[in-house]
Amino acid sequence: MCKRTEKCFYTILIITLIILAVLVPIMVIQIGRSISSKHTYLSPYNETEDSESEDAANEKYYTPSELSKFLKQFANQRSFLFTTNEIGRSKKGHPIDEVVLKQLGSKEPIVLTVSGLLASDWLSIFTTIELMNKFFADVRQTNHLLKKYCFHFLPLLDPDGYEFSQSLPIYSNWNKSFEQFKDNEPSGDDILNGFGSDTADNKVIKTFKNYFSKNKNNIKAVFFLFSPQEVNFTSGFFTVSHEPGNDTADESRLDSLGVNIDKERDSFFKYLDLDEIPPNRIDAYVLKEKPKIAVVNFMTNFRPTSPELLEPKSKKLANEIHFVMVKAVKAMQ
């Protein structure tokens, strides 16, 4: 009797484990699907019509289309300084939007900021929006800067990859654009490091190349936001990209500025002097197309964070980036 009872117990246990092994993955997928409509980040602005304050916090996650709508609304509410343009569309038809901060009719040199290069760098998109808001809030200093420069922002360069990285929890670390599934595995190009010949047909990369080619004669500096790929990091750092053997006066000034900033203030972003950059990375492409241009990379962990930390974290990063950007722009000639 004892042996029969023990045998029944193990039989029931095995059957239970088999059932769990089948049901648990199904439950995970269904849970992932149930949250897949919740994208990138919490909005720092309330978009409801009956809102008393346009800057009120709003627990709303954006899809790429909603982000495009938000950027247009952001600019429309500040139309005396901001405008938006659609510079192209992704393979899946999502708009790639540019937000421009300048004085009416200004043709001053462009300072460009680009984020959303890696699909899982959700925080970089939100940080760029907070950076735009920081420029708008700091009226006196911004008006002074606008006498010499226009500020252009590309908050989300890779909407397809970003959307895919939000589709299921198992893809939250996906860093490439999304093309299709091959042999049940997702495939896509590395937008950040994809400016070589192998990805010449990628629609996002072609859009950026066309945009840069169109505006390069008027672009004075480019600031990129992305998570580092090969360096272990505990906080953040910024680097000045150099074309090998062709240091310009602005690059030398920015290097000196980086050293002085570290001495002047305990900033979250520490200056890091890197001699080499990957040959197919987007900053290498920019320097190749226009050697005499200032390129600064802000690198930290821009990957997914909890909604509770997203807004304060992005504001902190935006404040730190704004501090360095203003110093850098003032240092350029």
PyMOL commands that set and color helices and strands:
alter all, ss='L'
color gray80, all
select helices_A, chain A and resi 2-35+64-76+122-137+139-145+159-165+169-171+197-199+203-218+249-264+282-289+307-331
alter helices_A, ss='H'
color red, helices_A
select strands_A, chain A and resi 42-43+58-61+82-89+95-101+110-114+150-154+180-182+185-187+219-226+236-240+269-271+294-300
alter strands_A, ss='S'
color yellow, strands_A
deselect
rebuild
show_as cartoon
